[in-house]
Amino acid sequence: MIQTELNAKLRTNRGRKSLARNLRIEGFVPAICYGAISEPVPIYVSAKDLKTALSTEAKTHVLINMKLDKSSELNGRIVLLKDIDKHPLKKSYIHADFLVLDMEKPIVVTADVNLVGRPVGVKMGGILDQVRRLIKIECLPKDIPERIDVDITDLDVGDSLHVSDMNVPEGIKIVSSGKLTIAVVASPGGATDEEGTEEATEEATEEEATV
């Protein structure tokens, strides 16, 4: 799992909108850290540094080592981005939530599903449709994958790949239902698995609320 460091400063006078606005004008992002820590810690970080930290291949699943005042309980702790608000037009960061991790306890996160290979059914004229791109998994923070690769070369026309068909690395447990569809190879001109697509949409909505 990719790790990076992020310098932060403690934020005082929390709750005053004018102060938060001033921080953003100066290039900082107000944030809060909570989780495996005695109490939530309000901080602010450089917007530029935060963007750099989230630009690795791990994206929002990068493990971040928080660096701030040595007297703070948060200093040196590993956190994971839980949520981030962006300006609807400028796409600039407005506020971030970080989850402080206990590196010895499993955590539920979403993982990208990456299809690998060209299905035999596609070679015969079929159409590949990936109806699900995220699944929920549980693992220790150190085992959070950048993505989960799934070999689809054996899928024929009319075949479906379900969550239950996936093989994941040791230390990772799939939380999503095994019945959910990942991908289908439809016949030329035929419809894809509408039920699978509906399920994927519903599951994706739920997964967006997960780390």
N, C-alpha and C positions, 0 to 999 in steps of 0.2 A: 504494500500500500504506500502511495506517495505521501510524504510529509513535508511540511514547509513551516516557516516561522512567520509570525505576524506581531509587530510592535503595537502596543496599545497603551492608552493612558486612562486613568480612572476619571469617571465623569461625575461631577458634583452638580447640585441644584437640579437633580433629575425631575422631569415633569414640566419644566418651563419651555414652551414651544419656541420662544425667541432665542434661547441658548442653543437649542438643537438646530434651528435655522442658521444661526451664525456659524456653527461648526461645519455645516454643509457648504456654506459660502466660502469658508477657509479651506475646503478640500477634504474634510473629514466626514466619517459616517458614524452617527450615534449607534450604539449597540448594547445588548444585554447578554450576559452569560449566566446560564443556570444549569442545573442537573446534579452531577455528583460533586456538590460543593455546599457548604453550610448555608449560604444565602445568595440570591442573585447579585451579580456584580455589574453595575452600569459602567460602560467604557466608551471610548471612541477610538477609531482607527483611521489611517490614511485611506482615502478612497482608491488612490493609485495602488497602494500596497495590497489592498483587499482584492482588487481586480487581478493583480498579478498572481496572488495566491490561488484564485479560482480559475486561472487560465491553464492549469496543468491538465494532463490527460484524465486525471481523476475528477476534474471539474468540481462540483459542489461536494463531492465525497472525499476531498483531500483532507487529511488530518492536519490540524493547525496547532502548532506549539505557541501558546500565548506568552509574549514577553512584555512585562511591565514592572512596576515598582516591586522590588524584592520582598517587601513587607506584605504584599497582597497574596492571599490564598490562591489566587488565580495564576500567579506567575509560574511558568513552566508547565502548566496543565495542558493536556491535549483536548482540543475542542473540534466539533464538527458543525458546519453551517446547518442550522435548523430551518431558518426562513430568512428571506431578504425581500424588502420592499423596494420597488424601483419607480421612478417617475414615469407616468404613462407615455409621455412624449419624449423627454430627454433621455430616458432609460438610465439616468444616473441613480446611484444608490441613495435611498432615503433612510433606511434603518435595517439593522441586521440582528438576528437572534442566533446565538451560538450555544450548542449543547456541550456541557463539560462532561467528558467521558471517564468512566471507570474502565481502564484498559483490561481488567480481568473479568468484566461482565459482558455477555452478549448483547447486541443491539439489533433492532429491526430497522433495515434500510431498504430502499429500492435499488435495483441493479438493472443496468441496460442489458438487453438481450441482443447479441450480435450474431446474425446468421452467416455461416461460413460455408462456402462451396456453391456450386450450381446444381440444383436438383435435376435428376434424370428426367423428371416430368417436364421441366422447362425445355430441355433439349428436344423433347418430343412435341413441343408447341404449347405446353401448358403455361399458365400465368401464375407467378409466385405472388402471394399477398401476405405480408407480415401484419397481422391484426393486433399484435401485442408487442410493445417494445420495452416494457418495464415489468419486473416481477418483484415481489417482496421476499427478502431473505433475512435470515438471522445468523449472526456470526460475531466473533470478537472484533473489536475495532481494527486490530492489526490485519485481519483477514478480509476486510472489505475489498471486493474486487473492482477494478476499473470498469470491467464489463464481464459478461458471461458469454463465451463463444459456444455456438450450437451448430454441429455439422448437419447440413440438410441435403447432402448430395444424394441420399437414397430416397428422397421423397418423389413419388410418382404422381401422375395426374390423378386427382381425386383424393390424395393422401393429405392428412393433417398432422401437424406436430403439436402435442400438448405439453403442458408444464410437467406432467408425469413422465414424459419421455426424455427430459433434460438430465444430463449428468453434470453435477457441479463439483468443484474442488473440495477436498477434505476440509472439514471445519466449517462448512457452509450448509445451512439447512434452509430449504425452500419453504416459505410460509404461505405463499399463494396457493390456491386450490389447484390440485393436479389435473382437474377437468378443464381448466381454461386453455383456450387455443392460442398458440404462438404464431403459427403460420399454416397456410394451406396452398396447395397447387391446384388451381381451378382449370377445367378444360377450356380450350379456346372459345371465347364468346359466352362462357358459362358464368354463373354468379358465384361469388365466394361465399364462405360460411357466414351468413347474416347473423346467426345466433352467436357465433364466436366473436363477430365484430361488435355486437351489442354488449356482450360480456366484457370485451376489452375496454370499451368506452366507460362502462360503469366502474371497472377495476381501476382504470387510469385515474378517475376522479378521486377514488379512495387513496390511491398511491401518492397523489400529489400532496396529500396531507401528512405523508410519512417522510422521515428523513431521507 
